[in-house]
Amino acid sequence: MAEELTPENPDEAEEPIKQRKNGLYPGVSDELADSMKSGWADTALRGLEPIAQAAETAARRAALSARFPGERLVIPAGNLKTRSNDTEYAFRASVEYAYLTGNQTEDGVLVLEPVTGGHRETIYLLPRSDRENGEFWLSGQGELWVGRRHSLTESEALYGIPASDVRELADTLREATGPVRVVRGYDAGVEAALTDKVTAERDAELRTFLSEARLVKDDFEVGELQKAVDSTVRGFEDVVRVLDKAEATSERYIEGTFFLRARVEGNDVGYGTIAAAGPHACTLHWVRNDGPVRSGDLLLLDAGVETHTYYTADVTRTLPVNGRFSEIQRKIYDAVYDAQEAGIAAVRPGAKYRDFHDAAQRVLTERLVEWGLVEGPVERVLELGLQRRWTLHGTGHMLGMDVHDCAAARVESYVDGTLEPGMVLTVEPGLYFQADDLTVPEEYRGIGVRIEDDILVTADGNRNLSAGLPRESGEVESWMAALLQG
């Protein structure tokens, strides 16, 4: 990684540029500074078309404006976060900001200023790097270091929102009068400028509204989720084809294989890939992915591609590493499959959100009682939650721009709510028999199975967006055999 150049007198620059303590160049000569100011071609982009979701983001802002008339609304994208010393984590804009603008650049802030009849919208962004003061080549965030930014004019054309220089925003916010709400947790500078103008209660209401607005997806969002799932299906196929290489190395080969698909076809993975082989499948969020992959064991792969617009899939398959389930593995797998079938069948408009969870948990509980692992009757086990020793988690969650989307929604709108067309949720029952669980026969221990699909609520029922991946145990074996032979 190259090191930055620094000016001889950074304090004299219009905006001081941080100097690296042990940089190899002591400074910049006047002659070099003059040279770097000129001789550059015009790279302005003209005739730009609006982003694909411009109409949808405009409608979302209109709904936000209508909900909070007369109030200033501030929604930041967030800032870069340091990973180590002078390197940063890859930036991902806040979901609230990206949902309302489609923009994904760091330091951006959307402001809705109250006016008669609604709000005046402004997107505050960093303009292109300044060539006059040398920022474009001297700063670690200059264009020659991290790439070209859009100009404010270009941004206006892309996002359909008037754009201003974000470096002027703090003063504007400090001078603001009247009620203000801000989405907290993303931009400390913005929050500091508003410290005497906002309340935690009002800000929480803003976040809740934006979370609940995402409960029902529009057509653009459904299309993006389907893209994410389709890429995820291909990622799972990639993994099956290299299981021999994973056996020779570790679970990390599986993680890396899926990541390649995510980066080639999308923005990233939507969350840390769970590549859990053998008893690691019993750890719900196993993301270390440093264990062995052995023939005869199961591989629980929970992974999702995130699209360039931040919509993520969330799919899980539990696969026999050698392509064939053992008798006990099939027994447990088929129980989870039957539970998932019951859960998916319960997803329909007008149903309670909890119905699919209850349906899946009942099937799993029936099997646990049938196998003698817990004493019935089934109603008693469910009432006391005794099945949770082996089922552990809820059967699903909302899905969208966050893998656990709409998390700030009110309980009555989400978990205690009713399903509507356009909602997208996961159905993902599981059974997990820990390696050290002495309450079950030894043959069960160390086996973990989860099957997860992404389900769209439709006007007349549901559609499995991830139906491209087989689920039934025999079909899984046939699918794996075909991929391995190919």
C-alpha positions in Angstrom: 0.0 0.0 0.0 1.6 3.3 -1.1 2.1 6.1 1.4 0.7 9.6 1.0 2.6 12.7 0.0 2.3 15.7 2.3 2.7 19.5 1.8 5.6 21.3 3.5 3.3 23.7 5.3 0.0 21.9 5.8 -1.3 24.5 8.2 -1.2 27.1 5.4 -3.6 25.0 3.2 -7.2 26.0 3.0 -8.0 22.7 4.7 -5.0 21.2 6.5 -4.0 17.8 5.1 -2.8 15.3 7.7 0.9 14.6 7.5 2.2 11.1 7.9 4.8 11.1 10.7 7.3 8.8 8.9 6.6 9.7 5.3 9.5 9.5 2.9 8.9 12.9 1.4 9.5 15.8 3.7 7.3 18.1 1.8 6.2 19.5 -1.6 8.1 22.1 -3.5 6.3 25.1 -4.9 7.3 24.0 -8.3 5.7 20.6 -7.8 2.6 22.1 -6.3 2.2 24.4 -9.3 2.7 21.5 -11.7 0.0 19.4 -10.0 -2.5 22.2 -10.4 -2.6 22.3 -14.2 -2.4 20.1 -17.2 -5.5 17.9 -16.4 -8.2 17.1 -18.9 -11.9 17.9 -18.2 -13.4 14.8 -16.7 -16.9 16.2 -15.9 -19.7 13.6 -16.6 -22.5 15.0 -18.7 -25.9 13.6 -19.7 -26.2 11.4 -16.7 -29.4 9.4 -16.2 -31.1 9.1 -12.8 -30.3 6.0 -10.8 -32.7 3.0 -11.4 -34.6 3.5 -8.2 -34.9 7.3 -8.4 -38.7 7.2 -8.5 -38.8 4.9 -5.5 -36.5 6.9 -3.4 -38.5 10.1 -4.2 -41.7 8.4 -3.1 -40.0 7.2 0.1 -38.9 10.8 0.9 -42.4 12.1 0.2 -43.8 9.6 2.7 -41.2 10.7 5.3 -42.1 14.3 4.7 -45.8 13.6 5.2 -45.2 11.8 8.4 -43.2 14.6 10.1 -44.6 18.0 8.8 -42.9 21.1 10.1 -39.8 19.3 11.4 -36.2 19.3 10.1 -35.1 15.7 9.4 -31.4 14.7 9.2 -30.4 11.3 7.9 -26.6 10.7 7.7 -24.8 8.1 5.7 -22.0 7.7 8.2 -18.2 8.1 8.2 -15.3 5.9 7.5 -14.2 3.8 10.4 -10.6 3.0 11.2 -9.6 -0.6 10.9 -6.0 -0.2 12.0 -3.8 2.9 12.2 -4.5 4.7 8.9 -6.5 2.0 7.1 -10.3 2.0 7.1 -13.0 -0.6 6.9 -14.9 -0.8 3.6 -17.6 1.8 3.8 -21.3 0.9 3.8 -23.8 3.8 4.0 -26.5 3.6 6.7 -29.6 1.8 5.5 -31.8 4.7 6.3 -29.8 7.0 4.1 -29.3 4.6 1.2 -33.0 3.7 1.3 -34.0 7.4 0.9 -31.4 8.5 -1.6 -29.8 5.6 -3.4 -26.4 7.3 -2.6 -23.7 5.2 -0.9 -20.8 7.6 -0.3 -19.3 8.3 3.1 -20.0 11.6 4.9 -23.2 12.2 3.0 -26.2 13.6 4.8 -29.8 14.0 3.6 -31.6 17.0 5.1 -35.4 17.7 4.8 -36.0 21.3 5.8 -39.6 22.2 6.5 -41.3 24.6 4.2 -44.9 25.5 3.4 -46.5 22.4 2.0 -43.8 19.9 2.9 -40.0 19.9 2.9 -37.1 21.2 0.9 -34.7 18.3 0.2 -30.9 18.7 0.1 -28.2 16.0 -0.1 -25.0 17.1 1.4 -21.9 15.5 -0.1 -18.2 16.0 -0.5 -17.6 17.7 -3.8 -14.8 16.5 -6.1 -11.3 16.8 -4.7 -9.9 20.3 -4.8 -7.0 20.6 -7.2 -6.1 24.1 -6.2 -5.0 23.2 -2.7 -3.6 19.8 -3.7 -6.2 17.8 -1.8 -6.8 15.5 -4.8 -3.3 14.0 -4.5 -2.0 14.9 -1.1 -4.9 13.7 1.1 -5.3 10.1 1.9 -9.0 10.5 0.8 -8.1 12.5 -2.4 -9.1 11.2 -5.8 -5.7 9.9 -6.7 -5.7 7.7 -3.6 -9.2 6.4 -3.4 -10.8 7.3 -6.8 -13.0 9.9 -8.3 -16.0 11.3 -6.5 -19.1 12.7 -8.3 -19.4 16.4 -8.5 -22.3 18.0 -6.8 -23.9 18.7 -10.3 -23.4 15.1 -11.2 -25.0 13.9 -8.0 -28.0 16.1 -8.5 -28.6 14.4 -11.9 -28.1 10.9 -10.5 -30.2 11.2 -7.3 -32.7 13.9 -8.2 -32.0 15.9 -5.1 -30.3 19.4 -4.9 -26.7 18.9 -3.7 -24.6 21.0 -1.4 -21.1 20.8 0.1 -21.3 18.7 3.3 -18.4 20.7 4.8 -20.9 23.6 5.2 -23.5 21.5 6.9 -22.4 21.7 10.6 -22.8 25.5 10.6 -26.2 25.2 8.9 -27.4 22.7 11.5 -26.1 24.8 14.4 -28.2 27.7 13.2 -31.3 25.6 12.7 -34.5 26.5 14.5 -37.6 24.6 15.3 -38.0 20.8 15.9 -35.3 18.6 14.6 -34.9 14.8 14.3 -31.7 12.9 13.4 -31.0 9.3 12.8 -28.4 8.6 15.5 -25.3 6.5 15.6 -23.8 7.2 12.2 -22.2 10.7 12.3 -20.8 12.1 15.5 -20.2 15.5 13.9 -23.8 15.9 12.8 -25.0 14.9 16.2 -22.7 17.3 17.9 -24.1 20.2 15.8 -27.6 19.2 16.8 -26.9 18.4 20.5 -29.2 21.1 21.9 -31.9 20.7 19.3 -32.9 17.0 19.4 -34.3 14.5 21.9 -33.8 10.8 22.1 -37.5 10.2 22.0 -38.1 12.1 18.8 -35.1 10.6 17.2 -36.2 7.1 18.1 -39.6 7.8 16.4 -37.8 8.8 13.2 -35.8 5.5 13.2 -38.9 3.5 13.9 -40.8 5.1 11.1 -38.0 4.4 8.6 -37.7 0.8 9.8 -41.5 0.2 9.4 -41.5 1.8 6.0 -39.3 -1.0 4.8 -41.6 -3.8 6.0 -43.4 -3.9 2.7 -41.1 -3.9 -0.3 -41.8 -2.2 -3.6 -41.3 -3.9 -7.0 -37.8 -2.5 -7.3 -36.8 -4.0 -3.9 -38.3 -7.4 -4.7 -36.4 -7.4 -8.0 -33.2 -6.6 -6.2 -33.8 -9.3 -3.6 -34.4 -11.8 -6.4 -31.1 -10.8 -7.9 -29.4 -11.3 -4.6 -30.9 -14.8 -4.2 -30.1 -15.8 -7.8 -26.4 -14.9 -7.2 -26.5 -16.7 -3.9 -27.8 -19.9 -5.6 -24.8 -19.7 -8.0 -22.5 -19.2 -5.0 -23.8 -22.4 -3.4 -23.2 -24.3 -6.6 -19.6 -22.9 -6.6 -19.1 -24.3 -3.1 -20.3 -27.8 -3.9 -17.9 -28.0 -6.9 -14.9 -27.3 -4.6 -15.8 -29.4 -1.6 -12.7 -31.6 -2.3 -10.5 -28.5 -2.0 -12.3 -27.5 1.2 -11.5 -31.0 2.6 -7.9 -30.5 1.8 -7.8 -27.1 3.6 -10.6 -25.8 5.9 -14.0 -24.1 6.1 -12.2 -21.0 4.9 -12.0 -22.4 1.3 -15.8 -22.5 1.4 -16.1 -18.9 2.7 -13.6 -17.7 0.1 -15.3 -19.4 -2.7 -18.7 -17.9 -1.9 -17.1 -14.5 -1.3 -15.7 -14.5 -4.9 -19.2 -14.9 -6.3 -20.5 -12.1 -4.0 -17.8 -9.7 -5.1 -18.1 -10.5 -8.8 -21.8 -10.3 -9.1 -22.7 -8.0 -6.2 -21.4 -5.5 -3.7 -20.3 -7.9 -1.0 -21.7 -10.6 1.2 -24.7 -9.4 3.2 -23.3 -10.7 6.5 -20.4 -12.9 7.7 -20.7 -16.2 5.9 -21.3 -19.2 8.2 -19.4 -22.2 6.8 -19.9 -24.6 9.6 -18.8 -28.2 9.1 -19.3 -31.1 11.5 -20.1 -30.0 15.1 -19.5 -26.3 14.2 -23.0 -26.5 12.6 -24.3 -26.4 16.2 -22.9 -22.9 16.8 -25.5 -20.6 15.3 -23.2 -17.8 14.2 -20.0 -19.8 13.5 -18.0 -17.2 11.4 -14.5 -18.2 12.4 -14.6 -20.8 9.5 -11.3 -22.2 10.5 -12.3 -25.8 11.1 -11.8 -29.0 9.1 -14.2 -30.2 6.4 -14.5 -34.0 6.6 -16.2 -36.6 4.5 -19.1 -38.1 6.4 -19.9 -34.8 8.2 -22.5 -32.2 7.3 -21.7 -28.7 6.1 -24.1 -26.0 7.2 -23.7 -23.1 4.8 -25.5 -19.9 5.7 -24.6 -17.2 3.2 -26.1 -14.4 1.1 -24.9 -12.1 -1.7 -25.6 -8.4 -1.3 -26.5 -6.5 -4.5 -24.9 -3.2 -5.5 -28.0 -1.5 -4.0 -27.5 -3.2 -0.6 -30.3 -5.8 -0.8 -29.2 -9.1 0.6 -30.2 -12.8 0.3 -30.1 -15.0 3.4 -30.1 -18.7 2.5 -29.0 -21.8 4.4 -28.5 -25.3 3.2 -27.1 -28.3 5.2 -25.2 -30.5 2.8 -23.5 -33.9 3.3 -19.8 -33.3 2.5 -19.5 -36.6 0.7 -22.8 -36.1 -1.1 -24.8 -38.7 0.8 -26.7 -38.4 4.1 -26.1 -41.0 6.7 -29.2 -42.6 8.2 -29.2 -40.4 11.3 -28.3 -37.3 9.3 -31.2 -37.9 7.0 -33.6 -38.5 9.9 -32.7 -35.1 11.5 -32.6 -33.3 8.1 -36.0 -34.6 7.1 -37.5 -33.4 10.4 -36.2 -29.9 9.7 -37.4 -30.1 6.1 -40.9 -31.0 7.2 -40.9 -28.2 9.8 -39.8 -25.7 7.1 -42.5 -27.0 4.8 -45.1 -26.3 7.5 -43.6 -22.9 8.2 -43.6 -21.8 4.5 -47.2 -23.0 4.1 -48.2 -20.7 6.9 -46.9 -17.6 5.1 -49.8 -15.8 3.4 -51.4 -12.4 3.5 -53.6 -11.9 6.6 -51.8 -14.5 8.6 -50.1 -13.5 11.9 -46.4 -13.0 11.6 -45.9 -15.6 14.3 -47.8 -18.3 12.5 -44.9 -19.7 10.5 -42.7 -19.9 13.5 -45.4 -21.7 15.5 -46.1 -24.1 12.7 -42.4 -25.0 12.3 -41.8 -25.3 16.0 -44.8 -27.7 16.4 -43.4 -30.1 13.8 -39.9 -30.1 15.4 -41.4 -30.6 18.9 -43.5 -33.6 17.6 -40.3 -35.2 16.3 -38.4 -34.6 19.5 -41.2 -36.2 21.5 -41.5 -39.1 19.0 -37.7 -39.7 19.3 -38.0 -39.8 23.1 -35.6 -36.8 23.5 -38.2 -34.8 25.6 -41.2 -36.0 27.5 -44.6 -35.1 26.0 -47.3 -34.3 25.4 -46.4 -31.8 22.6 -48.6 -29.0 24.1 -46.7 -29.2 27.4 -43.3 -29.0 25.7 -44.4 -26.0 23.6 -45.9 -24.2 26.5 -42.7 -24.6 28.6 -40.4 -24.0 25.6 -38.5 -27.2 26.3 -37.9 -27.8 22.6 -35.7 -24.7 22.5 -32.8 -26.8 24.0 -32.4 -28.1 20.4 -34.2 -25.6 18.2 -32.6 -22.6 19.9 -33.7 -19.7 17.7 -36.7 -18.1 16.1 -37.8 -19.5 12.8 -37.2 -16.4 10.7 -37.0 -12.6 10.3 -37.7 -9.8 7.9 -35.2 -9.4 5.0 -34.1 -6.5 2.9 -31.3 -4.0 3.0 -30.3 -5.4 6.4 -30.1 -9.2 6.8 -32.3 -8.7 9.9 -34.3 -5.9 8.3 -36.8 -3.5 10.0 -35.3 -4.3 13.4 -36.4 -0.9 14.9 -40.0 -1.5 14.0 -42.6 -1.6 16.8 -43.4 -5.1 18.1 -47.0 -4.6 17.2 -46.0 -3.9 13.6 -43.5 -6.7 13.3 -43.6 -9.8 15.5 -47.2 -9.2 16.7 -48.2 -7.9 13.3 -50.0 -9.4 10.2 -48.4 -10.4 7.0 -49.0 -8.3 3.9 -48.2 -8.7 0.2 -44.7 -7.4 -0.4 -43.2 -8.5 2.8 -40.1 -10.7 2.5 -39.0 -12.9 5.4 -36.9 -15.9 6.0 -38.2 -19.3 7.1 -35.3 -21.2 8.8 -36.1 -23.9 11.4 -33.2 -25.9 12.7 -32.2 -28.7 15.1 -28.9 -28.6 16.9 -27.5 -31.4 19.0 -24.4 -30.1 20.7 -21.4 -32.4 20.8 -21.4 -32.4 24.6 -25.2 -32.8 25.1 -25.5 -35.9 27.3 -29.3 -35.8 27.2 -29.4 -37.3 23.7 -28.0 -40.5 22.3 -24.4 -40.3 21.1 -25.3 -40.7 17.4 -27.2 -37.4 17.5 -24.3 -35.4 19.1 -22.5 -32.9 16.9 -25.2 -32.8 14.2 -26.7 -29.4 13.3 -29.2 -28.9 10.6 -30.8 -25.6 9.3 -32.7 -25.0 6.1 -33.5 -21.4 5.2 -35.3 -19.8 2.3 -36.3 -16.3 1.4 -40.1 -16.0 1.1 -42.1 -13.2 -0.5 -45.7 -12.7 0.6 -47.9 -12.5 -2.5 -51.5 -11.5 -2.9 -52.6 -15.2 -2.9 -49.9 -16.8 -0.7 -46.2 -16.8 -1.1 -43.3 -17.2 -3.5 -40.0 -18.9 -2.5 -37.4 -16.6 -4.0 -34.7 -19.2 -3.3 -36.5 -22.2 -4.8 -33.6 -22.6 -7.2 -31.8 -24.5 -4.5 -33.2 -28.0 -3.7 -34.3 -28.7 -0.2 -35.7 -32.2 0.0 -32.9 -34.6 1.1 -33.0 -36.8 -2.0 -33.0 -33.8 -4.3 -30.1 -32.4 -2.5 -28.1 -35.5 -3.1 -29.0 -35.6 -6.8 -28.1 -31.9 -7.2 -24.8 -32.4 -5.5 -24.0 -35.4 -7.6 -24.8 -33.6 -10.8 -22.6 -30.6 -9.8 -19.7 -32.9 -8.8 -19.9 -34.9 -12.1 -20.0 -31.7 -14.1 
